[in-house]
Amino acid sequence: FVSGWVSPQMGQTSILCLAMLIQPIVASRLPLLLCLFLSASACQKQATPPIQQATMKIQVKSPIVATINNSTIRQEDLWIALMECSGQEILDDLILTTALENELATNGFEVLQTDLRYEEDILLSLSSRTNEDSINKILQDRGIGPERKSQLLWRNAALRKLTSEIEVGDEAVKRMYSIVHGPKYPARIIVLTTLGEANETIVRLQDGETFSDVALEVSIDPSASLGGLVNPISTSDPAWPSTIRESISTAKVNEFSEPIFIGDRWVLLTVTGTPSTPTAIFEDVENEMRRLTTLAQERFQMEKIAQKVIEKVNVRIFDQHLINPSGSDR
């Protein structure tokens, strides 16, 4: 599974991002519109550096950032909570930025304003129904305001400079066309942690409970809040495990599947209607599909480069609050 599921209101072009970000378990999802663009640092799993003891502490009152009645709120009052909330993510961004600065200098490269404008254009072109305001809203929902967006543009530009030339084959372009414009099956899913839970759920479905009601109650996937409803599934989309795609292509409408094992999860699937018809003729959108395929392959390269340059830097952490308290990956 990719990281979570798409809401059914997402545009078709957004679905193409599913082809690039494959992960083995079900988790939460960002809007897929940004998957070709978000900085690689958010996708890298890094070993947590050991915490170092600072040799000296300087006690200085920080600036006042707000007042509540007659009480003042200083930056230092927010520090621990902010670090626990997003400190490790921000640090990871800075680690990647520093690593890329070193790599660019080593290779004699420089990020220019034209490179940043190109990254902005890519971001705006990912969907014809998305404007700058809506993209900024999506970024802000993820905690990326103007400053972090500027840094994000720079990191993507730096990573793209370090990629090699991409050659896109016809087969890959046709696969992208199938993912974006090809037939898709409307479906609902229930995701469970054990086979026992899956079998118990099947009994409930066999006894007449509706799939959506059961999904709302027991599914551990974010789609549970929608009664298990996920974006229509393409049988060509590698973001969905092959077992899911094979099952959905042979499923009968409104019947539910046997438990499908995916990594460490069990999935029950139901097809809720007939597959959609293609939304465009291949020849009419071939150039756009080639562009999207190139972006996808560039993103694969950029992820690998990000991991490689991060491994070259030495990080020491002096504040324990920068360590993710839950110990979980983002």
C-alpha positions as a Python dict, from the first residue, in 0.01 Angstrom:
ca = {
    (1, 'F'): (0, 0, 0),
    (2, 'V'): (98, 358, -42),
    (3, 'S'): (80, 589, 256),
    (4, 'G'): (-295, 578, 322),
    (5, 'W'): (-578, 626, 79),
    (6, 'V'): (-710, 899, -151),
    (7, 'S'): (-1037, 1071, -85),
    (8, 'P'): (-1291, 1006, -361),
    (9, 'Q'): (-1304, 1375, -443),
    (10, 'M'): (-942, 1387, -572),
    (11, 'G'): (-881, 1463, -942),
    (12, 'Q'): (-770, 1197, -1191),
    (13, 'T'): (-426, 1342, -1246),
    (14, 'S'): (-354, 1315, -874),
    (15, 'I'): (-388, 937, -900),
    (16, 'L'): (-69, 916, -1104),
    (17, 'C'): (134, 977, -790),
    (18, 'L'): (29, 634, -664),
    (19, 'A'): (268, 480, -912),
    (20, 'M'): (565, 631, -738),
    (21, 'L'): (529, 597, -365),
    (22, 'I'): (483, 230, -275),
    (23, 'Q'): (497, 126, 91),
    (24, 'P'): (420, -212, 243),
    (25, 'I'): (153, -111, 498),
    (26, 'V'): (-157, 102, 526),
    (27, 'A'): (-100, 441, 691),
    (28, 'S'): (-222, 801, 662),
    (29, 'R'): (-210, 980, 329),
    (30, 'L'): (-133, 1326, 201),
    (31, 'P'): (-327, 1449, -101),
    (32, 'L'): (-169, 1263, -390),
    (33, 'L'): (-144, 1581, -591),
    (34, 'L'): (184, 1658, -414),
    (35, 'C'): (344, 1314, -416),
    (36, 'L'): (559, 1396, -721),
    (37, 'F'): (678, 1711, -553),
    (38, 'L'): (713, 1682, -176),
    (39, 'S'): (1071, 1681, -60),
    (40, 'A'): (1237, 1345, -26),
    (41, 'S'): (1334, 1413, 333),
    (42, 'A'): (981, 1331, 449),
    (43, 'C'): (1009, 982, 300),
    (44, 'Q'): (1349, 883, 436),
    (45, 'K'): (1375, 653, 735),
    (46, 'Q'): (1677, 761, 935),
    (47, 'A'): (1845, 611, 1235),
    (48, 'T'): (1804, 848, 1528),
    (49, 'P'): (2143, 1000, 1621),
    (50, 'P'): (2251, 970, 1983),
    (51, 'I'): (2168, 1266, 2205),
    (52, 'Q'): (2475, 1467, 2300),
    (53, 'Q'): (2508, 1662, 2623),
    (54, 'A'): (2565, 2032, 2569),
    (55, 'T'): (2870, 2164, 2750),
    (56, 'M'): (2710, 2498, 2839),
    (57, 'K'): (2359, 2638, 2875),
    (58, 'I'): (2289, 3007, 2830),
    (59, 'Q'): (1975, 3134, 3002),
    (60, 'V'): (1828, 3419, 2798),
    (61, 'K'): (1463, 3517, 2788),
    (62, 'S'): (1319, 3463, 2444),
    (63, 'P'): (1096, 3713, 2258),
    (64, 'I'): (731, 3750, 2349),
    (65, 'V'): (514, 3595, 2079),
    (66, 'A'): (165, 3645, 2228),
    (67, 'T'): (-29, 3753, 2534),
    (68, 'I'): (-323, 3583, 2703),
    (69, 'N'): (-507, 3832, 2923),
    (70, 'N'): (-221, 3969, 3134),
    (71, 'S'): (11, 3671, 3077),
    (72, 'T'): (291, 3679, 2824),
    (73, 'I'): (381, 3384, 2602),
    (74, 'R'): (745, 3359, 2499),
    (75, 'Q'): (908, 3146, 2232),
    (76, 'E'): (1060, 2931, 2503),
    (77, 'D'): (709, 2847, 2631),
    (78, 'L'): (632, 2687, 2293),
    (79, 'W'): (966, 2519, 2238),
    (80, 'I'): (914, 2175, 2392),
    (81, 'A'): (566, 2126, 2247),
    (82, 'L'): (678, 2241, 1903),
    (83, 'M'): (979, 2012, 1911),
    (84, 'E'): (769, 1713, 2010),
    (85, 'C'): (516, 1796, 1740),
    (86, 'S'): (739, 1868, 1440),
    (87, 'G'): (1096, 1913, 1557),
    (88, 'Q'): (1231, 1593, 1407),
    (89, 'E'): (1065, 1660, 1073),
    (90, 'I'): (1210, 2012, 1059),
    (91, 'L'): (1551, 1878, 1157),
    (92, 'D'): (1534, 1616, 882),
    (93, 'D'): (1458, 1892, 630),
    (94, 'L'): (1760, 2089, 751),
    (95, 'I'): (1981, 1781, 740),
    (96, 'L'): (1884, 1720, 377),
    (97, 'T'): (1930, 2088, 291),
    (98, 'T'): (2281, 2092, 440),
    (99, 'A'): (2371, 1764, 269),
    (100, 'L'): (2251, 1899, -66),
    (101, 'E'): (2446, 2223, -22),
    (102, 'N'): (2760, 2016, 27),
    (103, 'E'): (2681, 1793, -271),
    (104, 'L'): (2610, 2086, -502),
    (105, 'A'): (2934, 2255, -400),
    (106, 'T'): (3128, 1934, -462),
    (107, 'N'): (2983, 1902, -811),
    (108, 'G'): (3006, 2272, -897),
    (109, 'F'): (2629, 2317, -922),
    (110, 'E'): (2413, 2607, -807),
    (111, 'V'): (2038, 2647, -767),
    (112, 'L'): (1926, 2952, -965),
    (113, 'Q'): (1603, 3150, -959),
    (114, 'T'): (1508, 2988, -1291),
    (115, 'D'): (1536, 2646, -1121),
    (116, 'L'): (1303, 2759, -842),
    (117, 'R'): (1051, 2894, -1093),
    (118, 'Y'): (1063, 2559, -1274),
    (119, 'E'): (980, 2375, -950),
    (120, 'E'): (692, 2616, -887),
    (121, 'D'): (563, 2552, -1239),
    (122, 'I'): (575, 2176, -1184),
    (123, 'L'): (376, 2214, -864),
    (124, 'L'): (110, 2422, -1038),
    (125, 'S'): (89, 2192, -1339),
    (126, 'L'): (14, 1871, -1152),
    (127, 'S'): (-359, 1929, -1191),
    (128, 'S'): (-553, 2155, -1425),
    (129, 'R'): (-813, 2204, -1150),
    (130, 'T'): (-564, 2326, -890),
    (131, 'N'): (-449, 2685, -850),
    (132, 'E'): (-178, 2835, -630),
    (133, 'D'): (-417, 2911, -344),
    (134, 'S'): (-546, 2554, -325),
    (135, 'I'): (-194, 2413, -335),
    (136, 'N'): (-85, 2649, -59),
    (137, 'K'): (-384, 2534, 145),
    (138, 'I'): (-281, 2169, 103),
    (139, 'L'): (75, 2256, 206),
    (140, 'Q'): (-43, 2459, 506),
    (141, 'D'): (-255, 2166, 622),
    (142, 'R'): (71, 1974, 641),
    (143, 'G'): (249, 2251, 829),
    (144, 'I'): (428, 2395, 526),
    (145, 'G'): (393, 2772, 517),
    (146, 'P'): (577, 3026, 299),
    (147, 'E'): (919, 2966, 459),
    (148, 'R'): (905, 2586, 443),
    (149, 'K'): (760, 2602, 92),
    (150, 'S'): (1058, 2811, -19),
    (151, 'Q'): (1292, 2554, 134),
    (152, 'L'): (1097, 2274, -31),
    (153, 'L'): (1132, 2436, -373),
    (154, 'W'): (1506, 2471, -318),
    (155, 'R'): (1554, 2109, -211),
    (156, 'N'): (1359, 1977, -508),
    (157, 'A'): (1558, 2199, -744),
    (158, 'A'): (1885, 2080, -588),
    (159, 'L'): (1783, 1714, -613),
    (160, 'R'): (1672, 1756, -973),
    (161, 'K'): (2010, 1909, -1063),
    (162, 'L'): (2180, 1597, -930),
    (163, 'T'): (1968, 1355, -1135),
    (164, 'S'): (2087, 1202, -1458),
    (165, 'E'): (1900, 1230, -1787),
    (166, 'I'): (1578, 1031, -1798),
    (167, 'E'): (1485, 811, -2094),
    (168, 'V'): (1117, 721, -2097),
    (169, 'G'): (1003, 408, -2279),
    (170, 'D'): (672, 369, -2461),
    (171, 'E'): (562, 91, -2227),
    (172, 'A'): (601, 314, -1923),
    (173, 'V'): (404, 592, -2093),
    (174, 'K'): (117, 353, -2174),
    (175, 'R'): (118, 229, -1814),
    (176, 'M'): (89, 587, -1693),
    (177, 'Y'): (-202, 639, -1933),
    (178, 'S'): (-374, 332, -1794),
    (179, 'I'): (-327, 456, -1437),
    (180, 'V'): (-454, 808, -1507),
    (181, 'H'): (-717, 755, -1775),
    (182, 'G'): (-785, 381, -1787),
    (183, 'P'): (-1080, 193, -1635),
    (184, 'K'): (-1108, 201, -1257),
    (185, 'Y'): (-1318, -6, -1019),
    (186, 'P'): (-1520, 168, -747),
    (187, 'A'): (-1442, -12, -423),
    (188, 'R'): (-1451, -21, -46),
    (189, 'I'): (-1198, -187, 183),
    (190, 'I'): (-1171, -305, 541),
    (191, 'V'): (-818, -329, 682),
    (192, 'L'): (-751, -545, 989),
    (193, 'T'): (-446, -652, 1186),
    (194, 'T'): (-506, -1029, 1216),
    (195, 'L'): (-661, -1312, 1017),
    (196, 'G'): (-885, -1388, 1314),
    (197, 'E'): (-1031, -1037, 1301),
    (198, 'A'): (-1079, -1073, 925),
    (199, 'N'): (-1268, -1400, 965),
    (200, 'E'): (-1488, -1251, 1240),
    (201, 'T'): (-1565, -959, 1009),
    (202, 'I'): (-1663, -1195, 728),
    (203, 'V'): (-1913, -1364, 960),
    (204, 'R'): (-2072, -1025, 1031),
    (205, 'L'): (-2095, -950, 659),
    (206, 'Q'): (-2245, -1292, 592),
    (207, 'D'): (-2503, -1222, 862),
    (208, 'G'): (-2624, -920, 666),
    (209, 'E'): (-2437, -621, 811),
    (210, 'T'): (-2343, -369, 545),
    (211, 'F'): (-1982, -341, 435),
    (212, 'S'): (-1971, 34, 499),
    (213, 'D'): (-2109, 4, 854),
    (214, 'V'): (-1860, -267, 947),
    (215, 'A'): (-1572, -73, 789),
    (216, 'L'): (-1667, 234, 991),
    (217, 'E'): (-1653, 29, 1311),
    (218, 'V'): (-1353, -203, 1271),
    (219, 'S'): (-1125, -93, 985),
    (220, 'I'): (-789, 54, 1087),
    (221, 'D'): (-748, 235, 755),
    (222, 'P'): (-823, 611, 730),
    (223, 'S'): (-1092, 520, 477),
    (224, 'A'): (-1295, 379, 769),
    (225, 'S'): (-1447, 724, 826),
    (226, 'L'): (-1592, 698, 475),
    (227, 'G'): (-1723, 348, 527),
    (228, 'G'): (-1415, 201, 363),
    (229, 'L'): (-1458, 402, 42),
    (230, 'V'): (-1132, 449, -150),
    (231, 'N'): (-1048, 612, -479),
    (232, 'P'): (-1144, 387, -773),
    (233, 'I'): (-871, 130, -830),
    (234, 'S'): (-688, 77, -1158),
    (235, 'T'): (-564, -274, -1230),
    (236, 'S'): (-250, -113, -1380),
    (237, 'D'): (-162, 89, -1072),
    (238, 'P'): (143, -64, -899),
    (239, 'A'): (71, 137, -586),
    (240, 'W'): (-191, -126, -511),
    (241, 'P'): (-46, -471, -439),
    (242, 'S'): (-90, -723, -718),
    (243, 'T'): (-316, -938, -498),
    (244, 'I'): (-558, -645, -462),
    (245, 'R'): (-553, -574, -837),
    (246, 'E'): (-606, -938, -924),
    (247, 'S'): (-892, -969, -678),
    (248, 'I'): (-1069, -657, -795),
    (249, 'S'): (-1051, -753, -1161),
    (250, 'T'): (-1244, -1076, -1097),
    (251, 'A'): (-1475, -960, -816),
    (252, 'K'): (-1851, -949, -858),
    (253, 'V'): (-2032, -628, -772),
    (254, 'N'): (-2137, -601, -405),
    (255, 'E'): (-1973, -931, -307),
    (256, 'F'): (-1681, -927, -65),
    (257, 'S'): (-1346, -1095, -106),
    (258, 'E'): (-1173, -1354, 104),
    (259, 'P'): (-910, -1204, 340),
    (260, 'I'): (-615, -1071, 138),
    (261, 'F'): (-278, -1066, 317),
    (262, 'I'): (-74, -750, 256),
    (263, 'G'): (248, -719, 454),
    (264, 'D'): (128, -734, 814),
    (265, 'R'): (-235, -645, 738),
    (266, 'W'): (-545, -829, 617),
    (267, 'V'): (-778, -664, 369),
    (268, 'L'): (-1140, -734, 278),
    (269, 'L'): (-1250, -581, -50),
    (270, 'T'): (-1580, -519, -223),
    (271, 'V'): (-1648, -376, -569),
    (272, 'T'): (-1943, -139, -555),
    (273, 'G'): (-2010, -90, -928),
    (274, 'T'): (-1892, -145, -1284),
    (275, 'P'): (-1552, -6, -1387),
    (276, 'S'): (-1534, 338, -1542),
    (277, 'T'): (-1464, 388, -1911),
    (278, 'P'): (-1139, 552, -2032),
    (279, 'T'): (-1153, 929, -1991),
    (280, 'A'): (-928, 1020, -2287),
    (281, 'I'): (-785, 875, -2608),
    (282, 'F'): (-418, 781, -2569),
    (283, 'E'): (-304, 979, -2873),
    (284, 'D'): (-466, 1294, -2736),
    (285, 'V'): (-279, 1281, -2405),
    (286, 'E'): (41, 1097, -2502),
    (287, 'N'): (269, 1398, -2456),
    (288, 'E'): (125, 1474, -2112),
    (289, 'M'): (162, 1108, -2007),
    (290, 'R'): (525, 1115, -2122),
    (291, 'R'): (586, 1426, -1911),
    (292, 'L'): (427, 1268, -1605),
    (293, 'T'): (624, 948, -1655),
    (294, 'T'): (945, 1150, -1673),
    (295, 'L'): (855, 1330, -1349),
    (296, 'A'): (784, 997, -1182),
    (297, 'Q'): (1119, 849, -1283),
    (298, 'E'): (1297, 1167, -1178),
    (299, 'R'): (1132, 1137, -837),
    (300, 'F'): (1265, 783, -799),
    (301, 'Q'): (1616, 912, -872),
    (302, 'M'): (1571, 1206, -635),
    (303, 'E'): (1469, 976, -349),
    (304, 'K'): (1782, 766, -399),
    (305, 'I'): (2004, 1072, -417),
    (306, 'A'): (1849, 1216, -101),
    (307, 'Q'): (1924, 898, 92),
    (308, 'K'): (2279, 887, -43),
    (309, 'V'): (2369, 1246, 49),
    (310, 'I'): (2208, 1220, 394),
    (311, 'E'): (2434, 924, 474),
    (312, 'K'): (2737, 1151, 425),
    (313, 'V'): (2653, 1400, 700),
    (314, 'N'): (2733, 1363, 1070),
    (315, 'V'): (2448, 1470, 1298),
    (316, 'R'): (2463, 1517, 1675),
    (317, 'I'): (2149, 1605, 1870),
    (318, 'F'): (2170, 1802, 2197),
    (319, 'D'): (1799, 1843, 2271),
    (320, 'Q'): (1609, 1526, 2360),
    (321, 'H'): (1281, 1686, 2255),
    (322, 'L'): (1394, 1660, 1891),
    (323, 'I'): (1356, 1283, 1919),
    (324, 'N'): (1011, 1171, 1808),
    (325, 'P'): (850, 1075, 2142),
    (326, 'S'): (635, 804, 1986),
    (327, 'G'): (932, 647, 1811),
    (328, 'S'): (724, 615, 1496),
    (329, 'D'): (818, 703, 1141),
    (330, 'R'): (644, 988, 967),
}
